[in-house]
Amino acid sequence: MTLALLILGLLLLGLALWLTARARRGQRASGLPQGRLVYADTGRWSAVAKPYFSPRYRLTGKPDYLVASDVGLTPVEVKHTAAPAGGRAYDSHIMQLAAYCLLVEEAHGETPPYGLIRYTDAIVQIDYTPALRQQLLGQLAEMRAARGQADVGCNHRDPARCRACGVRHACGEAALA
């Protein structure tokens, strides 16, 4: 009986070590930073991942991952496109990540030092600075102000986005892009 328990214990220990090593390999392959995975909104976890919500900023969102490490909490946003030329993230992606940083700050009482945007070919670190936080709050204020207007103009500076627009057929400015 004792020998059977010992063998069972060793088998369980071996299984635990194998699962831990597999999880670490998966974490490295995913581009996530080292640390403990606190939140995930991908794969099978997305059904149970509740959105972060800040009543103060009237903002909600779900980062793809949130990793806790020695440097603090790090939101990670995964994109299924290549990074733009020059190694810098797209402005809209930076603002999205800044929003996740703000939500994490509100929910956990801890300001993330940075967030990560994982493109198919690169990982870009975005420092969550007071200037970026202020830029985000300014964008949120502009968006709220625009919501109250009867007619809000569209941004037609991005031809690819304009071509993919679902209401292009009804847009009088579509030919400009």
Buried (B, 14 or more C-beta within 10 A) or exposed (E): EEEEEEEEEEEEEEEEEEEEEEEEEEBEEBBBBEBEBBBBBBEEEEEEBEEBBBEEBEBEBBBBBBBBEEEBBBBBBBBEEEBBEEEEBBEEBBBBBBBBBBBBBBBBEEBBBBBBBBBEEBBBEBEBEEEBBEBBBEBBEEEEEEEEEEEEEEEBEEEEEBEEBEEEEEBEEBEEB
